[in-house]
């Protein structure tokens, strides 16, 4: 397999892509001055726009939440992709062929991925068209009986695979796909004599990734003579890995990020029912149990990061059937609970109905109530364990306590664990100290000899055995030591801020000579002088495409956020001509202020100097005063010429 994308290709794609066009697909942008656009931040809720984009710089920055980056980082943050996927998407957008470090030519597996996605997209369109044919009556009947009209089918891209061994592959062949590509996409299987359509006479749900690309299908048996499994999914392919995909994630991802909630259901029709009932954060696994790889997909959307305040974390709601299979699914989900920093819940419908049947029987509001009346995962699991024992007997109560104590001991939030200790005692009808001792014993058994792990919810450290695999110490992120919001709001500091902003954003208009003069200026805000020093150190690179990157590399890490803010903040100019005049005049004002301060200091020294004993010193001061006046005159002349 090819390695990393060549650095030159990454830079080339970044320079060719207009970040405003990409961000504009997600955010309504309006002009915020010359070369600057603004809109409502897609990463946090706000009423006044604080999200700024500067196409010439190729970066965005939110002055509300601090999110900042280039076009690749925006795609990663918004669509939850990897860096490589973001680069490849942008390369495909502009028709650029990428090269990789371990090969001389384009990456063949990326080209293959694009072809396999295209084949799946073509198949999905074919299946949708087939849903309106006479042969698809069983499929339409199935949907209608479950409360899904044609509009719902269209919204979710549901289709029908004809009862044929070659209809799909012949259609794809007519669209230019080779038999090898059709087989590799999982749309056909290889028989003893010839290939055959994998999906025949079935209702088809497209399975898409977070970007909305169709990567596979889920197929439901409809016909009595179909001896295959009830549900048949795309096999493992280069683009479809069942342990990493979630049905409905393409429709749910933005609301998951916005609401900080995900509802995990068990089937395709349950996802449809939830979304149509207003629960637009519902997703489902595809032929496999919920596991670690699914968590990796969801965590960025939920903001499920260590060290975050409990009130800022999202919640994960699992819905399970009350039958034995559903109970086993609940146990498997609980086994992964410790991998989330977010709160986990369980929702079980009355009467054992799944969300689809519940909506059909009792309407959309019943589905909404199901999610609203969710129960904490810990309560659900503890009660389920207690239910397997006869707690009317002393023996049953002791056995129930032994079964439930490890669950309570595994709760990372110690305050919450204390509350569940009391609740468990109440459910068992036992004394709280007795239950507390059992929980502590379980905690010691789980954590003995295993070191410790940082508690994502409370900031403490808990034994690894209680917090799940990993054991890494997670510390809260460091607070920034430099940022525009940390600057004083007085006239002097504001002028210094605006001058440094002009140096960072418009060094060409300011000019190298003036930047050189600004090198000697003193600042009342030391953090601004750090940025000024980086600008002056890179004066020979003014006009270079990597100007901002050079500044970011030259300032200490705590000051990079300040540089990014200065680079994206709007400048009060309406035209390019106004921008050039403003950028130069504000730096001239800074330099002239510094010259005046130096002149005042020299005049004071001149007054204090003894006219008889310090003649040489007085002459030197006079010379410096003449130089300062000459510099001020040149500054004014240059400013008038520029205007």
N, C-alpha and C positions, 0 to 999 in steps of 0.2 A: 504494500500500500504506500502511496506517496506520503511524504512528510509534511512539514509546515509550508504554508504559502510563502513564496519568496517575498522578502521585505519590500523590494522595489515595486512589486505588484500591489501590495497592500497600500503603499503610499500613492501609487498611480490611481487606484480605484478611489481612494479617499479624495484625491484632488479633483477627479472627474465628476463625482457625484455631488449634486447640489443638495446640501442638507435640508434646505428649506422645502424642497419638493418631497423629501422623505418624511420629514416631520409634519408637513402639511396634510399627509394622509391620515394623521391622528389628531392634529390640533389645528384649529382655525387661527391663522396667523394674520396680524395686521401690522402696518408700518409703525415703527417706534423711532423714527429718525432715519438718517442716511445709513444704509447698510445694516439696519437692525429691524428685526421683526419680533412681535410679542404675542402671547396668547395665554390661555389658562393652562396651567401645568397638568400634564397627564399623569404625574406621579403622586400628586396629593390634591385633596379637595381645597379649592379656593374660589373666591368670588371675584377678586380683582386680579387681572393678569400680571404675573411676576415671572413668567417663563419667557426667556429671550433667546433668539436665534440670530447668529451673525453668519450669513452665507460666505462672506469673504474670508472669515476666519475658519469656517467649517466646524463651528462648535455651538452648543446650546448651554444655557445656564439658567437655573431657577433661583431667584433671589428670595423665594419663600422657604423651600425645603433644602436648597443647596445641591440638588442634582446637577451634574455637569458632565460633558463629554463630547465626543465627536459623533459622526453618523453611525459608526459601528456600535458604539456604546449605547446609542439611542435604540437601535434595533435589539440589542441584547437585553436592555432594560425593559423595553416595551413588549417585545415578542418572546422573551425568555429563550433565546437561542444561545449557542456557543459563539465565541469570537469567530471561529472559522466559518460557521454557518452564516454569520452576518456578512463577512467579507464575500463569501460565495454568492449570497443573495444580491448584494450590490453589484458584483461583477456581472451577474446574469442580467441585471436591470439595464446596464449600459452596454452589454454585448462584449465584455472584455474577457479574454481567455487567460486564466490564471496558470502560473507555473509553480512548481513545488520544489523544495530544496533537495529532495532525494531523486529528482528526475529532471531531464532536460525538456520534456514536453509537458503538455497540459495534463492535469490529473484525470486519469481515465475513469476512476471510480466516481468522481464528481460528475463527469459527463454521463456516466451510467445512471447515477442517481436522478439527474434531470430527465433522462429518457424514461426511467421507470415511473417517476411521478407523472410524466406526460401520458404514459400508457394507462395508468390508473385513472387519471382525469378523463381520458377519452372513454374508458370503460364506464365510468360513472355517468357520463352524459348519455351513453348508449342505454344503460339500465333505466335512467329516468324516462327516456323516450319510450322504452318498452312498457312502462307502467300504465300507459294509456291504451295498450292494445287489448284485444279481446282475450288473448291467452292469459293476461295478467288479472283476470277477474278474481281469482282466489286471493291475490295480494291486496287488491283494493277492498275486498270483503274483510280480510284480516285487519286492515287499518281502520275501516269503518266500525267494526265491532269493538274496537278499543278507543273509539272517540277521536280518531285522527282524520280530518278532512283533507281534500287535495292540497289546500294551502299549507297545511302542516307538513304533508309529505314533501312539498316543494321546498319549504323552509329548511328541512333537515336533509334534503337531497336524496330521499328514499327512492329506490327504483326496483326493477324486477329483472331477474336474469331468465331469459327464455329457456324452455325445456328442450335444450339442444346441446349436442356435443361439440358443435363447431361455430355456432352463431356469433359468439363473442369474439373468438379469435379471428374469424374471417372478417368481422367488422374492423378489428384492430389492424389486421394485415392491410385492409383497404386504406387505412389511415397512415400507412408507411412504417408500421412497427414490425420488426423481424420476429420470427418465432422464438428466437433466443431471448429477446426482450420480454415477450409475453410470458414465457416460462419463468424468467427471472423475477417478474413482477408478481408471480403467484396467481395469475389469472387463468393459467392453464396448467395441467399436469401432464406428465409424460407416461403414456401407456406402453404396453408391450409392443404395439405396432405403430401407434401414432399419438400425437398429443390430443388432449380432450379439454373442453371447458371445465374448469373446476367448479363453477357455480352454475347450477341448472335448475330451473323451476323454483327459484327461491326469492324471497323478499330481501332486498339489498340495502344495507346502510353503509354509506361511505365513512371510513375512519380517517380522520385528518390529523395532522400535527398542529402545533400551536400557531403556525403561520397560515393555516388553512389549506395546505397542500394535501391532496388525497394520497394516502400511502397504503391503503388496504381496504378490506371490506369485512362486514359481518353479515352473514346470510342465514335467514330463518326458513326452516323447512315448512312447506305449505301442502304438498301433495301426498296422498296416502301411499303411492307407490315409491316414494322417496325413502329409501332404507338407510340413508345417512344420518348423522347426528342431528339433533334438534337445531343446534346452532353450529355453523361452520364458518371459521374465520380464515383470513389469509394466512398462509404458513409464514414462517420466518423467512424474510428476504433481506437484501441489502438495505432496504429503507423501512421495513416493518419489523419491529421487535416488540412482541406482545407485552413484555414486562415493562415497557417504557411508554406505551401509548394509552391514552384515555379517550374514550368516545365522548364527543361533545366539547372537548377542550378548546377547539377553535371558536366555538360560540360562547363559551363561558369565561375565557381567560380574562377579558377586560373587566367583567363584573366581579370575578374572583379577586382581582387586584384592587378594585374600587371598594368592594364590601368587606374585603379580608375574610371571606368565608368560602368554603367549598363543601358541596353536598355530594357524597359518594354513594351512588345507587348501584343496583346489581344488573340492570339490563338496559338495552337500547330504548325500549318503549318507556321505561321509567324516566330516562333522561328527557325524552320528548314530553312526557306528562308534566314533569317538574317545570320545564322551561315554559310550556304553554300556561301553566298555573302561576307563573311569575317567579319561580325559583330558578333564576337564570344562571346559577352557579353550580348546577348539577352536572356531574360527569360519571362515567362508568368504566370499569376495567373491561378488557376485551379477551375473554376466554382464559383468564388467569386471576389469581388472588391479588389483592392490593398488597404491594410490597415496597421495598427500598427504592427501586428505580422510579416508581410513581411518586414517591415523596420528593425525589430530586426534581421532578417536573413541577410539582406544585409549590415547593418551598419559595422560589423567587417571586411567584405571584402573590403569595400570602404575606411576603415580608417576614418569613418565618426565620428570623436570625437571632443568634444568641446575644444576650445582653440587652435586649429590648425590654422596655417597661411592659408589665403584664397587660396594662390597659391598651397597649398598642398592638398586641398580638391578635392574630385572627383566630378563627375556629373552624374545625373540621367536623362535619356531621356525617356519620355513617348511618345508612338505612339498611336494615337486615330483615329478611323473612324470619318469622318466629319458629320455623321448622328446624330440624337438626342441622341441615346444611347451612342455614342462616346463623345458627349458634356457633358452628365451627368457623364461619367467616368472621364473626364477631371476635372470637378468640384470636384468630390470626391478625386481625386489625389491632387488637389490644397489644399483641406482641411487638408491634411497630410503634406504639404510642410514644415511647420514650424518645423516638427519633425526631419528634416534633417539639418545637418550643411552644407552638400554639395549643389552645385548649381543644380537647377532643370530646365529641358527644355522640350519642346514639339516639336514633329516632325509630321507633317501632310502631307501626300503625295498629289501631284497634281492629280486632277481628282477623289479624294476620294478613291484611291486604298490602300488596306492594303499591308504590306510588301510582302506577298506571291503573290498577284496579280500583284504588281509592278514589282517584279522580273520576273514573267512570261511574262509580257507585254514588259518590257524595259530592262531586264537583271540585272546582279549582280551590275553593276556600279550605276544603278538607286537607289538601296537600300542603297548603300554606300553614295550617294549624299543626300538621305533623312536624314540620321543621321548627316551628315556634315552640313547641312543647318538647323539644329534645331533652334528653337526660345526659348528665355527664357520664363519660365513658367509665370512670371509676365506679360510680354508683351502679351502673348497669352490670359490670363484671362482678362486683362484690355480691350484689343481690342474686346474680345468676349462680354464683358458687354456693351461696347459702341455700339456694333453692334445691340443691342436690342432696341436702342433709335434712334429717328429721329433727328440727330444732326444738321440738316439743320434749325431747329427751335430753338428759344431761350428756349422754354420749354423742348425740347429734350436734349439740351446741359446741362441744369441745372440737369435734371434727370440723364443723363449719368454721370455727375460729382459726384452726390450723390452716384451712384452705384459703381463708380471706386475708389473713395477716400479711402474707407476702405482697398482696396487691396494695394494701395500705402502706406497707413499708417502701414500696417502689414509687410513691408519689413524691416528686421532686420538691414541690412547694411544702415546706414543713408546716406552715400554718394550715394549709389545706389537708395535710396528712393528720394533723391534730383533730380537725373537724371530722374527718372520716373515721378516726378512732372512736369518737363519741357516737357517730351515727351507727357504726358497726356494733358497738356495745348496745345501743338501743334496739337494733334489729334482732340481736341475739338474746336480749334480755339478760345481759351480763354486766358486771361492774366495770366501769371505765378503767381503773388501774389494772385489772386482769387483762383486758384487751390491749392496753398500752404496753404491758410487759411482753405479750405475744408479738406485737408489732416490732418492738425494739429487738427482740430475739431474732425475728426474721430479717431485720435490717442488718444486724451484725453478721448473720450467716451469709447474707448476700454480699456484704462489703468486705469481709475479712480477707486480708492479704491482697486486695486488688487495687490499692491506691485510691484515688478519688477523681471525681469529675465535677466540673463547674455546673451549678444549677442555672439553667437558662432563664428560669422564671423568677428566682429570688436572689441570684447573685452569690449564693453560698456554694459550698462544695459537698457533693454527696458521693457515696461509693459507686464505683463503676457498675457493680452488680445490680444496683437499683436503677441506674439511669440508662441502661442499655449499652451496647457495644460502642467502642470508640475511646472513651476515657480521656479525651483531650481537654485541657483546661482552656476555657473560653473566657476572655475578659472583655468588658465593655469597650467600645471604640473610644479612642482618645478624643477629647474635645479640641476643636481647632483653636490655635493661638493667634490666628490672623484672619481677618475677614472684614468686609465693608461695614457690617453691623457693629463691629467692635470699635470702630473709629469714633472719636468725639464729633459732635455735630456743631462745631463752631466754624465761623467764616474762614479762619486760617487753615484749618484741617481740610475743609471742603475744597479750598483752592488747591492745596497740595494734592488731594485725591484726584481732582479733575485734571491736573497737569500730568500726573503719573498715568492716568487713564489714557490721555492723549499720546503719551510716549509709547504705551503698550499697543494701542490700537492703530495709531497713525504715525509710526516713526518716520515714514517717508515724507510726510507733509511737514513734520517738525524739522527734519534735516539733521545730518550728522554734526555740523558745527554747533547747533543749538543744543543738541543732546550732550555734546562735550561740555558746554558751559553749565548745563544742569547737573553735571557730575559733582560740582563743588557746592551745590545748594544744600542748606541744612533743612531738616524737617522736624516739625513738632511731633509728628507721628512716626516713630522709628520704623514701624513695619512698612511704611511707604518707601523709606530710604532703601530698604532691602530690595524692593522691586526695582527702584531706580538704578541701583547698582547692577542688577542683572541686565537691564536695558543698555546701560553704558558699556558693559562688558561685551555685549553682542552688537555693538554699533556697526561693525563691519559686515553684519548679516542682514542689515535693513533691506527689506524687499524680498528676502528669501522665503520660500514656501513653508519652511519649517520654523519660522520666526517664533511663534508661540511655544513650540516644543522646546526650543533652545532656552527660552526664559524659564519654562517649567523645570528644565533640567538644572538650571543654574541657581535657583532659589532653594533654600532648605525645605524639606518636605512639609513642615507646618504652614509654609507660606504659599504653597501651590494653589490652594483654594482661593486665596486673595488674588493671585495672578489671573485665575480663571474668571473671577468676578469682574476684575478690572477690564479684562478682554471682552466681556460680553455686555457690560453696562451700556445703556444708550447714551449717546452724545447729543447735546442740544443743537442740532444743525439740520436744516431742511434740504439742502442741496450739497452736491460734492464741493462746489466752490465755497459755500459757507463752512463745510467741514474742514477744508484745508486752512481757511483763515482762523477758525476757532482753535484748531489743534496747535497751530503755531503761536497764536496770541496768548493762550493760557500758559504755555511753557515760557514764553517771554515774560509774562507777569511773574511767574515763579522765580526766574533768574533775576529779574529786575528787583524783586522784593529782597532777594539775597544780596544783591549788590548794594541796595540802600542800607541794609542792616550792616554790611561790612563798612560802608562809608561812615555811618553813624559811629561805629566802633572806632574807626581811625580818627575821626574828628575828636572824639573824647580823648584818645591817646595824645593827639596833637596839643590839646588844651592842657593836658597834665604834664607835658614834656617841658623841662626847664629850657628857656630860649638861649641861655648862655652855656650850659653844660652839656646839652644833647643836640647839638647842631646837626650832626650826621643822622641821628635818629629822626629828627624833624624833617630833614630832606628826604629820607626814605618814605616817610608817611606821606609827604606831599606828592612824591612820585606815584605812590599807590592810589592816591585820591584822583590824580589825573588819569591814570589807567582806568579806574572805575567809571569816571565820567565819560571817557572815550567809549568804553564798552556799552554804556547806557545809550549813547548817541547812535552807535552802530545798530543796537537792538531796535531802537525806535525807527531808524531809517529802513531796516530790513522789514519791520512790521508794516510800515506804510507802503513799501514797494509791493509786499505780498498782497495787501488789501486793494 
